[in-house]
C-alpha cells in the first residue's frame, strides 16, 4: 500500500502544479482583423450591472464566475407547462416532462386537501385522547413533514403517491383513539 501512495501523491502534486501555472483555459487573443469585417458582431465583453457595496464595478473574476448579470432577456427559457386536460389522478410524470400541476391546482384539489385535512383531524383527536399514546410534540412535525412531501409528490410525480400517506395516518390515528 505504501508503494501505491507515493506515485499517486507525486502525480497529484504535478497535476496541481501544472494547473496553477497554465490555468485551466487556453486564452486566445482577439484578432482585430476578424472584427473589422463584421460591424454588427456582438461585443465579446458583456455589459453588466454587477457592482459591489461601495459602488465600484465587480472584479473580473466575478464576471467569469457568474457570467452576464442580469441575464439577457432572450437567454431565459420559458418554463414549459403541461396541458391540464391531460393530467388526471393516475397520471405520472416522466423525468423529462414539465410538472404535473401548479400550486393553484394542488391546493384546489378536493382529494388532496380532503385526505390531508382528514389526517390532521385524526392526529388532533388522537393527541387529545389520553390513552392513545400520542402527544403533540412528536406527531405535529411528522404530519407537517408528510404534508410537505405529499405536496411535492402530488405536484411533480403522481397523485396516488400523495394520497396514500394521509389515508394511512387516518387509519393509524383512528385505531389509537379507540384504545
RODO-2510 file (C-alpha; in nm, 4 decimals, decimal comma):
residues 179
     n   res          X          Y          Z
     1     x     0,0000     0,0000     0,0000
     2     x     0,2925     0,2365     0,0758
     3     x     0,4272     0,1940    -0,2730
     4     x     0,0989     0,2934    -0,4395
     5     x     0,0516     0,6098    -0,2330
     6     x     0,3879     0,7641    -0,3218
     7     x     0,3436     0,7677    -0,7039
     8     x    -0,0164     0,8781    -0,6715
     9     x     0,0777     1,1725    -0,4496
    10     x     0,3550     1,2730    -0,6912
    11     x     0,1140     1,2670    -0,9862
    12     x    -0,1444     1,4708    -0,7962
    13     x     0,1121     1,7335    -0,6937
    14     x     0,2436     1,7600    -1,0533
    15     x    -0,1099     1,7959    -1,1837
    16     x    -0,1879     2,0722    -0,9325
    17     x     0,1382     2,2489    -1,0204
    18     x     0,0607     2,2320    -1,3944
    19     x    -0,2886     2,3672    -1,3379
    20     x    -0,1607     2,6576    -1,1288
    21     x     0,0986     2,7501    -1,3928
    22     x    -0,1122     2,7233    -1,7018
    23     x    -0,4577     2,7941    -1,5710
    24     x    -0,7469     2,5795    -1,6813
    25     x    -0,8357     2,7596    -2,0026
    26     x    -0,6458     2,8392    -2,3135
    27     x    -0,6580     3,2120    -2,3855
    28     x    -0,6547     3,3228    -2,7484
    29     x    -0,6050     3,6962    -2,8002
    30     x    -0,8707     3,8558    -3,0202
    31     x    -0,7598     3,9467    -3,3669
    32     x    -0,8580     4,2991    -3,4825
    33     x    -0,8688     4,1756    -3,8437
    34     x    -1,1534     3,9356    -3,7605
    35     x    -1,3751     4,2026    -3,6061
    36     x    -1,3030     4,4584    -3,8812
    37     x    -1,5135     4,2690    -4,1384
    38     x    -1,8086     4,2195    -3,9021
    39     x    -1,9518     4,5571    -3,7998
    40     x    -2,2702     4,4127    -3,6479
    41     x    -2,0990     4,1378    -3,4493
    42     x    -2,1834     4,1351    -3,0787
    43     x    -1,9175     4,2542    -2,8415
    44     x    -1,7056     3,9930    -2,6690
    45     x    -1,7253     4,1939    -2,3476
    46     x    -2,0653     4,1666    -2,1928
    47     x    -2,2399     4,4656    -2,0420
    48     x    -2,3145     4,4075    -1,6778
    49     x    -2,4672     4,5942    -1,3884
    50     x    -2,2826     4,3965    -1,1215
    51     x    -2,1496     4,6403    -0,8622
    52     x    -2,0009     4,5970    -0,5165
    53     x    -2,1421     4,7527    -0,1999
    54     x    -1,9128     5,0550    -0,2397
    55     x    -2,0471     5,1283    -0,5903
    56     x    -1,7434     5,0088    -0,7874
    57     x    -1,7834     4,7509    -1,0648
    58     x    -1,7284     4,3890    -0,9658
    59     x    -1,3852     4,2358    -1,0287
    60     x    -1,3239     4,0436    -1,3489
    61     x    -1,3114     3,7046    -1,1728
    62     x    -1,6700     3,7534    -1,0561
    63     x    -1,7794     3,8203    -1,4138
    64     x    -1,6107     3,4982    -1,5219
    65     x    -1,7802     3,3121    -1,2381
    66     x    -2,1388     3,4397    -1,2700
    67     x    -2,1457     3,5402    -1,6357
    68     x    -2,3866     3,8042    -1,7619
    69     x    -2,5734     3,9799    -1,4828
    70     x    -2,8613     4,0437    -1,5115
    71     x    -2,9227     3,7720    -1,7702
    72     x    -3,0232     3,8825    -2,1146
    73     x    -3,3977     3,8515    -2,1798
    74     x    -3,3515     3,6260    -2,4816
    75     x    -3,1405     3,3825    -2,2788
    76     x    -3,4298     3,2961    -2,0489
    77     x    -3,6005     2,9754    -2,1459
    78     x    -3,9757     2,9694    -2,0911
    79     x    -4,0944     2,7119    -1,8409
    80     x    -4,2940     2,4502    -2,0269
    81     x    -4,6405     2,3868    -1,8943
    82     x    -4,8451     2,0746    -1,9255
    83     x    -5,1916     2,0785    -2,0787
    84     x    -5,4308     2,0466    -1,7787
    85     x    -5,6709     1,8300    -1,9772
    86     x    -5,4047     1,5564    -1,9986
    87     x    -5,3466     1,5371    -1,6212
    88     x    -5,5643     1,3040    -1,4179
    89     x    -5,5283     1,1446    -1,0756
    90     x    -5,3477     0,8391    -1,2162
    91     x    -5,1112     1,0410    -1,4384
    92     x    -4,7418     1,0030    -1,3614
    93     x    -4,4711     1,2365    -1,4814
    94     x    -4,1687     1,1307    -1,6828
    95     x    -3,8240     1,2630    -1,5911
    96     x    -3,8064     1,4966    -1,8914
    97     x    -4,1631     1,6286    -1,8658
    98     x    -4,2865     1,9518    -1,7016
    99     x    -4,4558     1,9384    -1,3587
   100     x    -4,7998     1,7802    -1,3487
   101     x    -4,9738     2,0583    -1,1574
   102     x    -4,9063     2,4136    -1,0492
   103     x    -4,9597     2,5388    -0,6913
   104     x    -5,3143     2,6502    -0,7593
   105     x    -5,4128     2,3105    -0,8956
   106     x    -5,2567     2,1311    -0,5980
   107     x    -5,4271     2,3435    -0,3338
   108     x    -5,7634     2,3347    -0,5118
   109     x    -5,7689     1,9573    -0,5382
   110     x    -6,0506     1,8293    -0,3169
   111     x    -5,8943     1,4850    -0,2940
   112     x    -5,5519     1,6146    -0,1862
   113     x    -5,6880     1,8631     0,0687
   114     x    -5,9564     1,6261     0,1980
   115     x    -5,7080     1,3467     0,2636
   116     x    -5,4618     1,5749     0,4430
   117     x    -5,7258     1,7563     0,6463
   118     x    -5,8656     1,4172     0,7465
   119     x    -5,5195     1,3019     0,8548
   120     x    -5,4651     1,6212     1,0567
   121     x    -5,8047     1,5900     1,2271
   122     x    -5,7338     1,2259     1,3144
   123     x    -5,3976     1,3343     1,4621
   124     x    -5,5669     1,6044     1,6725
   125     x    -5,8238     1,3568     1,8054
   126     x    -5,5536     1,1004     1,8849
   127     x    -5,3360     1,3570     2,0629
   128     x    -5,6301     1,4758     2,2741
   129     x    -5,7236     1,1203     2,3747
   130     x    -5,5429     1,0259     2,6953
   131     x    -5,4902     0,6555     2,6276
   132     x    -5,3789     0,6854     2,2646
   133     x    -5,0083     0,7172     2,3429
   134     x    -4,9578     1,0115     2,1064
   135     x    -4,8593     1,3662     2,2021
   136     x    -4,8415     1,6914     2,0073
   137     x    -4,4664     1,7310     2,0380
   138     x    -4,3913     1,4216     1,8304
   139     x    -4,6877     1,3995     1,5959
   140     x    -4,7335     1,7562     1,4662
   141     x    -4,3884     1,7737     1,2973
   142     x    -4,4432     1,4304     1,1444
   143     x    -4,7804     1,5270     0,9982
   144     x    -4,6314     1,8535     0,8680
   145     x    -4,3448     1,6674     0,7019
   146     x    -4,5853     1,4206     0,5419
   147     x    -4,7898     1,7123     0,4070
   148     x    -4,4797     1,8759     0,2569
   149     x    -4,3556     1,5572     0,0941
   150     x    -4,7016     1,4756    -0,0362
   151     x    -4,7270     1,8232    -0,1875
   152     x    -4,4089     1,7523    -0,3842
   153     x    -4,5395     1,4093    -0,4832
   154     x    -4,8762     1,5439    -0,5996
   155     x    -4,7231     1,8285    -0,7951
   156     x    -4,4234     1,6599    -0,9560
   157     x    -4,4665     1,2792    -0,9531
   158     x    -4,8211     1,1471    -0,9310
   159     x    -5,1492     1,1569    -0,7393
   160     x    -5,1650     0,8112    -0,5791
   161     x    -4,8276     0,8614    -0,4114
   162     x    -4,9613     1,1706    -0,2322
   163     x    -5,2893     1,0255    -0,1095
   164     x    -5,1609     0,7017     0,0452
   165     x    -4,9768     0,8505     0,3482
   166     x    -5,2652     1,0646     0,4808
   167     x    -5,5044     0,7712     0,4439
   168     x    -5,2618     0,5621     0,6487
   169     x    -5,2467     0,8494     0,9029
   170     x    -5,6232     0,8443     0,9387
   171     x    -5,6285     0,4684     0,9950
   172     x    -5,3408     0,4703     1,2434
   173     x    -5,4675     0,7645     1,4496
   174     x    -5,8256     0,6338     1,4457
   175     x    -5,7140     0,2988     1,5866
   176     x    -5,5093     0,4768     1,8540
   177     x    -5,8063     0,6964     1,9516
   178     x    -6,0307     0,3989     2,0175
   179     x    -5,7965     0,2347     2,2712
***
